[in-house]
Amino acid sequence: MITNHTERLNFASTKNIPAYPDFLDIQVKSFKDFFQLETKSDERGNEGLYKTFMENFPITDTRNQFVLEFLDYFVDPPRYSIEECIDRGLTYSVPLKARLKLYCTDPEHEDFETIVQDVYLGTIPYMTPSGTFVINGAERVVVSQLHRSPGVFFGQSFHANGTKLYSARIIPFKGSWIEFATDINSVMYAYIDRKKKLPVTTLFRAIGFERDKDILEIFDLAEEVKVSKTGLKKYIGRRLAARVLNIWHEDFVDEDTGEVVTIPRTEIILDRDIVLDKDNVEEIIEADVKTILLHKEDSNLADYTIIHNTLQKDPTNSEKEAVEYIYRQLRNALPPDEETARGIIDKLFFSDQRYNLGDVGRYRMNKKLNLNTPIDKQVLTKEDIITIVKYLIELINSKAEIDDIDHLSNRRVRTVGEQLSAQFGVGLARMARTIRERMNVRDNEVFTPIDLINAKTLSSVINSFFGTNQLSQFMDQTNPLAEITHKRRLSALGPGGLSRERAGFEVRDVHYTHYGRLCPIETPEGPNIGLISSLAVYAKVNAMGFIETPYRKVVDGVLQINEAPVYLSAEEEEEKLIAQATVTVGKDGLIEDERVVAKQDADFPVVEPKELNYADVAPNQIASISASLIPFLEHDDANRALMGSNMMRQAVPLLRPESPIVGTGLEKQVATDSRVLINAEGAGEIVYVDAQKITIKYDRTDDERLVSFDADEKTYNLIKFRKTNQSTSINLKPIVRNGDRVTKGQVLCEGYATQNGELALGRNLQVAFMPWKGYNFEDAIVISERVVRDDIFTSIHIDDYTLEVRDTKLGSEELTNDIPNVSEEATKDLDENGMIRIGAEVKPGDILIGKITPKGESDPTPEEKLLRAIFGDKAGDVKDASLKASPSLRGVVLDKKLFARAVKDKRKRSKDKEDIALLDTQFEVKFNELKERLVDKLFHLVNGKTSQGVMNDLGEEVLPKGKKFTLKMLHAVEDFTHLTKGQWATDDYTNEMITDLIHNYKIKLNDIQGVLRREKFMITVGDELPSGILKLAKVYIAKKRKLKVGDKMAGRHGNKGIVAKIVRDEDMPFLEDGTPVDIVLNPLGVPSRMNIGQIYETVLGWAGKKLGRKYATPIFDGASLEQINELTDEAGVPRFGHTYLYDGGTGERFDQKATVGVIYMLKLGHMVDDKMHARSIGPYSLITQQPLGGKALFGGQRFGEMEVWALEAYGASATLREILTVKSDDVIGRAKTYEAIVKGEPMPEPGLPESFNVLMHELKGLGLDIRLEE
């Protein structure tokens, strides 16, 4: 009997662990929310695609006469299935259409009718159910970006002289940055877009706080005093807070117009901060000034010195001067008039078109500054600017704190949906520009929405995003774990993010807010460390883009185990006391420990349970999926755990995979959520199984049958040997039998690194930790021949080889097995299309696909003419352009495919017409049958009932209210897909059933229409191929790779090594009962690396193997030493795995005990077959004439500077001369050498290396006349 369920003994002590969220939610949900296809058009939320359309429409022409309005959007089904797109090298996409309305507002054009049209906007790549996109035949993933959240940030820096400088930066969603910063002279400046600086007070004047009095009143710094002779005397000795200005008006005659013009003039009588004395008072009185401003005499004054200093630096005195000054600063030119100058500030920060903080920016700003501005007010307000300056002053006076830029409340995630929205915004904005231009040009003509729109604009933006954006990546598809991890990855790089070079240590470091949100372990080694991270297992991204993690509430020391966990963002978690998941909890949730270690931000206080606010939901909450798959992670050093989680993603799927004896319990969830397996959609019975397909008859209620148009039986095709992106193979095998009952979610097949529905990346091997004749020195691995013989680590790798047939100037190329100047032996396996037969064994140099291409003719000699006249001229005008197997290729042809465009000739065209007419009639019958079934089902539901008024999309009543339903009445309805409004019957049950029925009818109708469109397309166009290509031939070759010396292997704890020797079974160390071990690892690899988890795993694995059980030991909550000892005793294996081994060569017992057990090993993608390389004569670099480098270019080994020193040290001058000349870039010398070797003559004298000539030319390029003296 096949069992398709692995029962694991779980060591977890923590109870009430919630179910994991769907691991692909971050991709799938984000894309779903972006398109909102399952939401009715009138219920769509203001997000994603809908929001982008609403932001860019309506579009009007420059005179506001014509308006193009957006009503709705929808998509048609994709033309090709996902598999077809991968085979043909196409993009899996859906056609996007928008319903647009064009009308005229100008009374002069009253004859212009309002037009509503469905307009095609281009094809949009569509996400597959597994969260990927198929672009040009390759599966790609759009990685989420972790970037700085919009909002306001307060920071500090140090000047060279040690002065602390403070700054506040407002980062909008779109628009100009503005920064307020202090300098060493305690003056505050505003920087616009990081370049132009102006005193803050100038900005204040420009936004309406014109006079010094207004500015000082903001900060409550001055008191106004009326000027009178007697009154001013008591203020002698006080300081002036603002300048005393004398303002008068001068009239003069404009010479051009002759008009009298009045100009205001100002004169500074007394400057700021002057201490009043008798003379000053008299000057003020003489100047006829009404009031003056004096500094308030209170303690606050010192805090606000900076405002007074800034006023001193301020070159302006009024709003007019301020806006003109700002205009001059920003544009480096004088403003044409005051209005234009004023407009520049409005446009920069107060205009909806140019500036947008976004929901997130406004939310963060309100939160930080305690404002109550409405969330939809997404431009800056005066209040924002004033509050920020006030906060900055508090900061300078140490009354507030600077922001932590790496805190996760200041960083947010841009998921796929948001990135796509941004691209759509760019595309639609470009489209809007061309629409406006076309509207302006077509003044009096009648035009429609279709005439205005160019569909290529949007498609080109979207396609360039998927093809070239740094965050749209070729999917890592080595195994299911690699896929799922790639989709959950968060990158700080990419457009609008950081760059590797500029990212400092702080950004890369682990932060306390990463707890439960980002994995502290899984990140790449190398230049990207810390910039690319992985989402923790329970983490979710909320609507604002902040990462949340779940906690259980604790009320008065009682854990609320019956309530759903609460998701908190980093900001909401601030200052909360949070216990670990492993606290001891009683039946009713009471925490039984007297004191509990809690977490509070970056601190770990020990508190009483009643002080707690929350508790973790699970011990592995902090880790990502990869890290959670490492058993006994708690015993491993973090650096090795990092390597372990990264290497599990490189494990190659094996021919016969095996799930680990010692797992963590997460294996099943990963296999299910990675979407690589087929799961039953409901309860049912297996009615047919073979290697290719599984058919299930599902149990359905009468109601489900009534609203469905599908049969009860559903067939699932199993993927057989499909090539992945990394050339590994996917091959699914059924694990159910005919007649089996299945339940919902049950796994039906295995393969592609899964066994019994669990992730199975490697194999369990009997291991001994001991040295073996020095062969396992420095992490090398000694392996038993049995491992190779029994195909334990054998994997299948598939490569596809493609050849395109193009139309050339000299004529079209041709696929054929009749190739000039090639022996019959070489073409014996080719069919009439020149393609190698399936099953043929391929070795280097074999022809895979035969192709001939026309070659340019030179005039033939008389002799050639004669020969051609006698023998015919077939061979002369074509050359061999076949695809041959590369030097390292050995394998078996697995499959071949040939795609061709339709031939366009008269006969074919007329036959096409007939075929299409026949198709139309066949499908007409299908459509009618489907409608007939719908009417029958509808009548079954509404028989005897009265219509409540059924309306279509446009609000027209189709089935009038009060009429009894009849078959005739239902048959009369032309189109059921638009009957969306109104009520069919009085009871909800009937209405719901009919809604479901019509929904399912639409889906079925769409499917049939899709098939019809596809078949018509195949007749008229043939296979869709990239432009310029007539045919596309593909050959798939499978390579069976056994484990070899030089292959890289690893365990799950970062214990990696290279296979150094494969030893016969009888020579391997063996146990007392004569069992030889499978693998020998060096014990010195353990202590210094501090990954003791592998030893725990080894011991528990041996017990599991003996007892025939599998275990789950979740991280931070796994098996204790006592539990392991109990199991080893039960299994009858020595404790700690310490046992005597015997030498396979002599049969003698080793002196010391060694640790023996069962370890889970993986074979990694770094295989020796891909790396081995040797060059004979190959290509040379064009300029230096030296051989190229690298395996891909069939290059040689570089004899570099240091290697030259080695030969110099030996004094091997002749060898050195040969290496630097005839074996490298002496062009003439190497040709002569070849001839000499062939003819058996002595070696010629070496000539000049080409690189010397390059040096000569470079010197000549510098203008130096340089000659070689012979």
Buried (B, 14 or more C-beta within 10 A) or exposed (E): EEEBEBEBBBBBEBEBBEEBBBBBBBBBBBBBBBBBBEEEBEEBEEBBBBBBBEBBBBBBBEEEBBBBBBBBBEBBBBBBEBEBBBBBBBBBBBBBBBBBBBBBEEEEBEEBEEBBBBBEBBBBBBBBEBBBBBBBBBBBBBBBBBBBBBBBBBBBEEEEEEEEBBBBBBBBBBBBEBBBBBBEEBBBBBBBEEEBBBBBBBBBBBBEBBBBBBBBBBBEBBBBBEBEEEEBEEBEEBBBBBBBBBEEEEEEEEEEEEEEEEEEEEEEBBEBBEEBEEEBBEBBEEBEBEEBBBBBEEEEEEBBEBBBBBBBBBEBBBBBBBBBBBBBBBEEEEBEEEEEBBBBBBBBBBBEEBBBBBBBBBBBBBEBBEBEBEEEBBBBBBEBBBBBBBBBBBBBBEEBEEBBEBBBBBBBBBBBBBBBBBBBBBBBBBBBEEBBEBBEEBEEEEBEBBBBBBBEBBBBBBBBBBEEBEBBBEBBBBBBBBBBBBBBBBBBBBEEBBEEEEBEEEBBEBBBBBBBBBBBBBBBEEEBBBBBBBBBBBBBBEEBBBBBBBBBBBEEBBBBBEEEBBBBBBBEBEEBBBBBBBBEBEEEBEBEBEEBEBBBBEEEEEBEBEBBBBBBBBBBBBBBBBBBBBBBBBBBBEBBBBBBBBBBBBBBBBBBBBBBBBBBBBBBBBBBBBBBBBBBBBBBBBBEBEEEEBBBBBEBEEEBEBBBBBEBEBEBEBBBBBBBBBBBBBBBEBBBEEEBEBEEEBBBBBBBBBBBBBBBBBBBBBBBBBBBEEBBEEBBBBBBBBBBEEBBBBBBBBBBBBBBBEEEEEEEBBBBBBBEEBEEEBBEBBBEBBBBEBEBEBEEEBBBBBBBBBBEEEEEEEEEEEBBEEEEEEBBBBBBBBBBBEBBBBBBBBBBBBBBBBEEEEEEEEEBEEBBEEBEEEBEEBEEEBBEEBBEBBBEBBEEBEBBBBBBBEEEEBBEEEEEBEEEBBEEBEEBEBBBBBBBBEEEEBBEBBBBBBBBBEEBBEBBBBBBBBBBBEBBEBBBBEEEBBBBBBBBBBBEBBBBEBBBBBBBBBBBBBBBBBBEBEBBBBBEEEEBBBBBBBBBBBEEBBBBBBBBBBBBBBBBBBBEBBBBBBBBBBBEEEBBBEBBEEBEBBEBBEBBBBBBEEEEEEEEBBBBBBBBBBBBBBBBEBEEBEBEEEEBBEEBBBBBBEBEEBBBEEBEEEEEEEBEEEEEEEEBBBBBBBBBBBBBBBEBBEEBEEEEEEEBEBBBBBBBBBEBEEEEEEEEEEEEEE
